Amino acid sequence: MEIIQLQVQGMTCASCVAHVEKGIKKNDGIDMASVNLATERATVSFDPGQTDIGSIIRSIEDAGYSASVPDEVGEHAEAEERKRHLKSLKRQTILSAALSFPLLVAMFAGLFKIEALMFLHNPLLQLLFAAPVQFYIGARFYRGAWKSLLSLNPGMDMLVALGTSSAFFYSIYNGFIAAESTGLYFEASAIIITLVLLGKYFETRAKGRTSEAIQKLMGLQPKVALIERDGQAVEVPISDIVPGDIVLIRPGDRVPVDGSVLEGATAVDESMITGESMPVEKQPGDPVVSGTVNSYGSIRITAEHVGKDSVLSRIISVVEEAQGSKAPIQKLADRVAAVFVPVVLGIAVVTLLIWWLAFGSVSQGIIAAVAVLVIACPCALGLATPTAIMVGTGIGAQRGILIGNGEILQSAEKITAIVLDKTGTITQGKPRLQEVVPLDGSSPDTLLQVAASLEHGSEHPLARAIVDAAETAGQSLRNVEGFTAVPGRGIRGKIDGIAYTVGTERFMQEAGIPSEAYTLKKVALESSGNTVVVLADTEKPLALIAISDSLKDHSRTGVSMLKALGLDVYMITGDNHRTAAAIGKRVGIDHILSEVLPEGKADKVKELQEQGKVVAMVGDGINDAPALATADTGIAMGEGSDIAIESADITLMRGDLREIAAAIELSRRTMKKIRQNLFWAFFYNSVGIPFAALGLLNPIIAGAAMAFSSVSVVTNALSLRKFRMEFPVEEYEKEESNDVQTNVTGGNDMKITVEGMTCNHCRMSVEKAVRSVAGVNEATVSLEEKLVTAVVEPGAKAAVEQQIREAITEAGYTPV
């Protein structure tokens, strides 16, 4: 299937949307057609073997509208066209209001018997004021009505044209033909057109504000860039950049493409992409993404992903697709809109006949029928859902929350249980070796060297932690023969002819290695939150290796916020239950799914679904993809793998658990706005049409109500822009901070004054240097106080202090 988006011109209401969709679906090979009134775009999925874009465009034209394929070059022109249209609409509204004002004065003069103004009731004078409004300014309604009549798809233009024409020509009959006049209604036709135009002006202006998020994202993309060509710096359009080009980024420049730093050092403000306010330090080899801002240093980068392959372009694409989509809740409104106008036309005819035949009042029948035609507008029905989706997904994008489409937005509201993968979601995903506990009298260094040599061939995060610790200690790795990895269990290999095994206790039991010698020690280590692997030879266990992964900032806060939303929070991990329970306790999670192998995560999600829960799965790794796809809503941390992100319904560009709560709360509030909009759209028509038919509604008041019904819907959707999280975050963060100090580190913090720091770059350099030291769990640097605070592992304070000082010195600063 191929998916395209088409710009559709000429739509004015929900009936138009239904007619365009119906026209598209007449083609063979159409899988899906979704037309959005707010964005004026159609998203079509079709089989190119059965139909083509030209046929789809012709089917839209046959329905009475025009369509075109938007292109990148035309985006700016399209925005300019919208501005010109708004200015033209404003001029027409002002002119229409100026011509209608004397007619309004005449109406009040007749109501209140003001003799001095009764000259305004002259039929010829009123005709001179009303005719330009009806046929020059109101020509747009006649054109739209004629097109809809030819395609047999009547819409709002037909209702307005019929209603105002009835009032206008009935006034001509009464004023110039009838023997006895029963009143002039020129003011009704002119003022109705004025009010409809005024409503359209406010609606168009408000709809422009709903797409501000896309406009802001597009504004992040620079138009030109400096690249190296034949040894010279040349300014070229970014469309000319190809992968492999060397791009020069000056201080203050926006990064035009995705790539890697080739030369130079700087800090990059990535807040517009990730929502993270703190600039990120960049060194040679570090990645940079398009749309971010270079803070202070000049750098050279190698272009890797350009054009539509860049992160920024992918974000824009996701948001555009979401804003052009529909939520399932819109289906009822679509069904009503498809038959709305013919039904209203029928009601208007019946109203006229009843007043004429039953009550003998043709005049009252015409006025009541005009009121029915004018008040019945399906605009609000068509705008109720898409405007709220546009604003909601746009706000999410600005926060770094990418929501796939309207269906996902609606399903996220119903989540009752959320499953958090431990590694990379709750924790940093960067495990560190904490302790090597010998079981056979060998030295810890010797055992670490053996374990690291074996683990060097593994890609598991725990293996990486063991290898990093050995390299930090300056140990050389030994050759391994017969390396074998068993996923979820461990590894085997030979060093100098001796067979070794490294892995879980279950793996040892399967290999016939007794566990009595280490059970109690292992339990103690795991109860402190460590993951413990066993090193053994063919006969006996040799060592326990304790590894732990520090919690992410605000993990405890994020869990508390999810609980505050009424969700059941689960943690899923491959760790044994003791280790998992210790980590769960630190972050406040009571439901622990432990010892779950990668392939078993999706099964656990299914089990929760079978219990009647609506489940969201949050993960960041390749092995989380099946579970993300199985869950009712899959949420991927943007720091994770591309496969996890593409398997997910919602992507968080910043790996912060608090943003999960923000995404769910945003979904709930957006759906609340949609329900409010749909209620008022249905209520307005269901009450307004009977009142108009009973003659209880003046056509002018009906016109005003119709004009502002759609404005109220869009305005209500725009109120979502005030979205803020309403949780006592500060209190939770304080609790989390205290927990880290007392339960995790036991108060093992170290403070060192550092001289030579003068700017934010210095602060980040020192912080990075200190965090790189093995045994340091966390490090914060105060530029104002010239102070480093390092949180170290229990018992490691003395051992790492000198290493911290050396790291600070190597970074170019002086520890005091």
SULCOR-V719974 format. One line per field, one symbol per residue. ss: DSSP state (A for helix, B for strand, O for the rest). A space follows every 50 residues. Layout:
ss=???
This chain:
ss=OBBBBBBBBOOOOAAAAAAAAAAAOOOOOBBBBBBBOOOOBBBBBBOOOO OOAAAAAAAAAAOOOBBBOOOOOAAAAAAAAAAAAAAAAAAAAAAAAAAA AAAAAAAAAAAOOOAAAAAAAOAAAAAAAAAAAAAAAOAAAAAAAAAAAA OOOOOAAAAAAAAAAAAAAAAAAAAAAOOOOOOOOAAAAAAAAAAAAAAA AAAAAAAAAAOAAAAAAAAOOOOBBBBBBOOBBBBBBAAAOOOOOBBBBO OOOBOOOBBBBBBOOBBBBOAAAAOOOOOBBBOOOOBBOOOOBBOOOOBB BBBBBOAAAOAAAAAAAAAAAAAOOOOAAAAAAAAAAAAAAAAAAAAAAA AAAAAAAAOOOAAAAAAAAAAAAAAOOOAAAAAAAAAAAAAAAAAAAAOO BBBOOAAAAAAAOOOOBBBBBAAAAABOOOOBBBBBBBOOOOOAAAAAAA AAAAAOOOOOAAAAAAAAAAAAOOOOOOOOBBBBBBOOOBBBBBBOOBBB BBBOAAAAAAOOOOOOOOAAAAAAAAAOOOBBBBBBOOOOBBBBBBBBOO BOOOAAAAAAAAAAOOOBBBBBOOOOAAAAAAAAAAAOOOBBBOOOOAAA AAAAAAAAAAOOOOBBBBBOOAAAAAAAAAOOBBBBBOOOOAAAAAAOOB BBOOOOOAAAAAAAAAAAAAAAAAAAAAAAAAAAAAAAAAAAAOOOOOAA AAAAAAAAAAAAAAAAAAAAAAOOOOOOAAAAAAAAAAAAAAAAOOOOBB BBBBBOOOOAAAAAAAAAAAAOOOOBBBBBBBOOOOBBBBBBOOOOAAAA AAAAAAAAAAOOOBBO
